[in-house]
Structures are given as C-alpha cells and as structure tokens.
Amino acid sequence: MLANDTYQNNELNGMIDKIAPIETPSQYIRKDDAPKPRIELLARTKMSAFDGLCRPGEIVKRAQTFGAPAIGFADRNNVQAYPDIMAAAKSGKQKILYGAEFDINNKNITIVKNATDQLIDGAEYVVFDIETTGLVNEYDELIEFGAIKIKNGS
C-alpha cells in the first residue's frame, strides 16, 4: 500500500500490510551431489555471540537437505545449544558431533582470592547481574547493575 508521509515532507512511502513465508522454488534448493558428501565440522549456533546466527534445528535441517552423513557443532564458550541440537537431530539419521571452543585464561591470573574449602550452602557471597545495551564493551553501555547478598542459601 502506498501512502503519503504526513510527518516529513509529505513523501510517498510504501507500507507493508503482511509478510508471509513462501516455499523455496526448486531451482534454489541446493544439494550436495559430490561422491563423498561434505561434513560440516564447525557449525556455530546462535548461542555463539558474534559467530553464529542460526538455530540448531535450522542447521540440522539444511544439512539433511544436503545429504550430509554427519554434522559437528562447536559453539564458543558455551554448550547451551546441546539440548536443542539433540532434539533437532532426532528427526534425521545424521551423526551429531558435539564440541565446543573455549577461551583459555592465563593461569597466572588469580580469579578467586582467599579461597577456602567451604560448602556453598553455608557460604556468604554476592551475586552480580549486569545489563548492557549490546555485547561489545567498546560501543555499548552499561544500563543496569544489580547485586544480591546470599547467606545460608537464600
């Protein structure tokens, strides 16, 4: 639908009434016809910040259409997608290779100071929650900071 913009210079603008999914035309469906099908060993899900965009089910479904016998997942610094990967893999016959890629901290950096052998149930500690406008500390801002003191489990 075309309409005049009443807010700026009365310009003609297109307005979207509805967005509906369509089936992919057959000429755009890709297949792997190689004698030995490709195996993706480093698929990243959307759980990998800055590296992955797709849900595990979307990746598994695409690999199935390619005829891949296996697919390997390796998210960065987490394994949060494992349950979704396992659920998506139940619909196919592909072998799923579970992996992860973790950053390693310098072993000389002290992360916990004055550590003691104490059970967490009896410990007193503070849990922090930080909210930001994005994931890049150089460009995004801290918008909320919270903390709660935990003593004897509550």
Stockholm file with secondary structure:
# STOCKHOLM 1.0

chainA/1-154         MLANDTYQNNELNGMIDKIAPIETPSQYIRKDDAPKPRIELLARTKMSAFDGLCRPGEIVKRAQTFGAPAIGFADRNNVQAYPDIMAAAKSGKQKILYGAEFDINNKNITIVKNATDQLIDGAEYVVFDIETTGLVNEYDELIEFGAIKIKNGS
#=GR chainA/1-154 SS CEEECTTTTTCEEECCCCCCCCCCCGGGCCCCCCSSCCCEEEECBTTSTTTCCBCHHHHHHHHHHHTCSEEEEEEESCCTTHHHHHHHHTTSCCEEEEEEECCCCCTTSCSSSSCCCCCGGGCEEEEEEEEESSSCTTTCCEEEEEEEEEETTC
#=GC SS_cons         CEEECTTTTTCEEECCCCCCCCCCCGGGCCCCCCSSCCCEEEECBTTSTTTCCBCHHHHHHHHHHHTCSEEEEEEESCCTTHHHHHHHHTTSCCEEEEEEECCCCCTTSCSSSSCCCCCGGGCEEEEEEEEESSSCTTTCCEEEEEEEEEETTC
//
